Amino acid sequence: QVQLVESGGGLVQAGDSLTLSCAASGGPTSTYTMGWFRQTPGKEREFVAGIIWNGERTNYADAVKGRFAISRDNSNSIVYLQMNSLKPEDTAAYYCALRRSLVVAIPFMPNEYDYWGQGTQVTVSS
């Protein structure tokens, strides 16, 4: 059973940087697309960034393009989300997800992903 554990969230000020980590275990996770999503109370979970199995293709939501960077270390089964120039509107619970499919794609919809972490809270104060 695949398990995903996020870490690195916290309280920061606007303009600060933060790096989230997602440690994967329980299977050949390095062969699948990974994604980061975020959610605030009362809103749908939204796509933030995704990366294919070998890291050669990434995709970002327009709201974070140019500020966030996703990367992966397959030797250690970790996916990172580097977040720069944080804004108060980036405040959310951030979730790591794995898509268990051999089709090389980076879906935007949460229901395209099969495994989820428990989330880590990011709060950006103004």
Salt bridges, closest charged atoms under 4 A:
GLU46 OE2 - ARG38 NE 2.63
ASP62 OD1 - LYS65 NZ 3.12
ASP90 OD1 - ARG38 NH1 2.93
ASP90 OD2 - ARG67 NH1 2.76
